Structures are given as structure tokens and as C-alpha cells.
């Protein structure tokens, strides 16, 4: 009886080992597939460096949290205004397309170019907030939260990494460095911002721990 039990134990040992290995391989496959939503796109950026990537993002974060960026990425549906990021005094609403609600459209005051004068409405041909179905909130986000949000297609306007790289040159992004009289500029030049933005993404688009 003892010999039979030992034989049975020896029989099940390799089966048990194979089962464990199969489970481990399955877990590794799942983790690997979910590690980076951009694995296919990221494959062309082979020089990954988490330290350099995070360091670059912290520079990016300073710009994104400045009034020139955050005022159009509020947590609510009313844009922010001024260097102190107070609620827009006209109290316009986002609207479904981000361009205003009812008769109070962004383009009513924000013309294709900056209006002359101190603290007059800044302008751009495509002035708007993010749409209601993709609000892209910056206000109140930690560096970790914002980095994760920016690389998530479900939260960033369905952009892949190449499109994110190009977004640094978008017309509304560039408008932050030409805000009109009486408004502060972002804390670094657009050239330096683009360099940090590119480094963050090409080094792996890592998120800071906090």
C-alpha cells in the first residue's frame, strides 16, 4: 500500500509542476499584455529609461498645471480664467463639443487672434474646451494621475504615442505661449517643453510614483 502511494505521488509530481508552470506563464502573459497599452507603438522606442522619463515628465507637469494649460482643462464644466485660475466670470459652460452651450459659444468672444489690450480675450481659430465625452481634466490631478491619463486612449482623445508627440505642436498648445497682454507665460519655453515631452514619451512614458 505504501509502495502504491509513493508511486502515485511520483506520478502526480510532474503533472502538478506542469500545471503550476502553465498558470505562471498565463499570468506572465496577462501582465505583459496589460503592462503598457502602447506596447506595439512603443516597440520603436527601444531606449527606455524610467528615471529620465519621469524626470522629463515632472518638467512637463509644471507646464500642464500652469494657468495657460489648466484653465482649459478644468475639473468642472466651466473654464477657468486668469493667472489665479478662477472660474470664468462669464460663466460659460462646456457643452457637448466643448465649444460652449446654447448662445454662449466660445467663439463669440474668443476670435481667431488675440484681441488687442490688457486682459482682453485671447484668440485662436479653434478655441474650445475638451468635449463632454472626453474632458481630459488636468485640475487637481497629481503627476502620477496625469501621466497615466495622458497615455490612456480612453482619456486622451484616442491618441497613440506618435499622435501625442505631434500634439505638442497643436495650435491650441502653441497658444499657451502667446496668451495676450497681461497674462503669464508657462514656466518654460515651448522648445524646452517639446524636448521634455518628447523625452518623456520616447523613454517609455513612465508615470511618477505620486
Secondary structure, 3 states (H helix, E strand, C coil): CHHHHHHHHHHHHHHHHHHHHHHHHHHHHHHHHHHCCCHHHHCCCCCCCHHHHHHHHHHHHHHHCCHHHHCCCCCCCCCEECCCCEECCCCCCCCCCCCEECCEEHHHCCCCCCCCCCCCCCCCCCCCCCCCCCCCCCCCCCHHHHHHHHCCCCCCCCCCHHHHHHHCCCHHHHHCCCCCCCCCCCCCCHHHHHHHHHHHHHCCCCCCCC
